[in-house]
Amino acid sequence: MKIAFVTSSAEPGRDGMGDYTLSLAAALSGLGHSVLVIGLADRWISEVVKSTGEGGVAVERLPVGFSMSDRIDHAAARLREFGPEWASFQMSCYAYNPKGLLFEMNRHLGRLAAACENWQVMFQELWIAFQTGSSLKNRLVGALQRHSIRRAVRTLRPKLLQTSTPLFQALLRTVGLEASVLPLAGSIPVDPDPGMEWFLQVLGEPGIPISVEKRREHLVGGFFGAIYPGWEPEPLFSSLRKVVAKTGQKVTVLAAGRMGGGGEAIWNRLPAAYPDIRFHKLGELSVSRVSHYLRNLDFAIAATPWVAIGKSSATAATLDHGTPVMVTRNDSQPRHPLKLEAPANPLLILADRDVAERLLAGLPRAVPRHSARDLAAEFVRRMEAGKSAPRLGTY
C-alpha cells in the first residue's frame, strides 16, 4: 500500500506526535509499504525540508512560519503527487495552533481533503477542560476546540476514526464521533545492548561506577519526559521510604528528557523535601541511551493521570522495554459520567496510595519488545477492512 501521514513536526526527538508518526511510518515501510510523512506545522525549520527517514520513508517538512494556506496547498500537491491509497491525519489542537484552535486550518482543510479519497483521523489529543474543576476560561476554550474538531472531521470525511485511549473514545462519543481504540506503540526501539555498564556509571560517583553486585542495593525510579503541573510526589515517595526502612537500599530518582518549565520547578523542589533520596537529572539522551535508561530502571514514574495514561508516548516506550510504570495521579476525572475500564497491562501500577508492599513483593517485568511493528500490522488490517466503508457523513 501507499500510505501518507499528515502530522505536526517531523524533527526526531522534538515532538511526541511526530515521533509516533515517524516510528509507525518506519514500521510500515519495514512491512513493505510505501510511506510519506508530511510535517504540516514544523517548528524546527524555516524552509521546506525534504529528507529520507528510517526505513526509506519520504519526509517533507513545512515550517510553521509559512502561512497555513501555503502549507495546506503544498501538502495537498505533495499528496496528489504521491497518490496514497490512504492518508492519516494526526489530530491534536495545539500541534497546529499555539492557542489550540483549528479555525484557520479548517478554512483551508478542504483542499487537503480533496487530495486523497480514503482518510483516517487519529486523535492524539482532544479538547481541554473535560475534567472536573476546570476553570470557566478553559471550559470556553474546550468548547471552541470541540467545535473546531467536529468541523475538521466534517471536512475530511474520514472512513476511519481512531484514538489511543478508552477515555478519548468515550469523550468523542459525547460529541457524536465514534472512534475505535488503536493503542500507542513506543517510539524508542529496544537496543540489543542492555546498557547496564552505562547505567552503573550513572548510579556511581563520577568516574567510579558501582559494581554489578552492588546494583541490588539501589532502588531506582525515573521520569522520562515532561513532569506536568499538578504532579505530586506523595504518596509514592513515602512508600519508597518505607521500603528503604526494611531493605536498607539507597533510593535514586532519575529524570531523562525535557521536563518542561513547570516540571523543572517541581524537580528543583524535591531534593530539599527528600534529603534522603538522591535526585539526578540526565537531560536529553540519544535514542540508544534512552533505551538503556528505560530498560535498567526498577520502575518508571508517570506524570500523566491514570485515566489518560494510554495517551502517554513516554509510558508506551517504557512498557516496550518491559519496565513497570508507577502512575501516581488519579486526580483527573471527566465532568461527564463515563464508563471506563481500568488499564489491563500488569506493568501499569496505580500508585495514588501506599505501594510499599508492592515494591517489597517485587514488581512485574516483561520481555522487551518494539511494538511498532505490531501496531503497523494492525493499522494496515484496519485500513484493509475499511476500504469498502463509506466516508463518514456530517456531524
Secondary structure, DSSP 8 states (H G I E B T S, - for coil): -EEEEEES---TTT-HHHHHHHHHHHHHHHTT-EEEEEEEEETT-SS-EEEE-GGG-EEEEEETTS-HHHHHHHHHHHHHHH--SEEEEEE-HHHH-TTS--HHHHHHHHHHHTT-S-EEEEES---S--BTT--HHHHHHHHHHHHHHHHHHHHH--SEEEES-HHHHHHHHHTT---EE-----SS---SS--HHHHHHHHSBTTB---TGGGGGEEEEEEES---TT---TTHHHHHHHHHHHH--EEEEEEES---HHHHHHHHHHHHH-TTSEEEEEES--HHHHHHHHHH-SEEEE-S-GGGGGG-HHHHHHHHTT--EEE------BSS---------TTEEE-SS--HHHHHH---------THHHHHHHHHHHHHHHTTS------
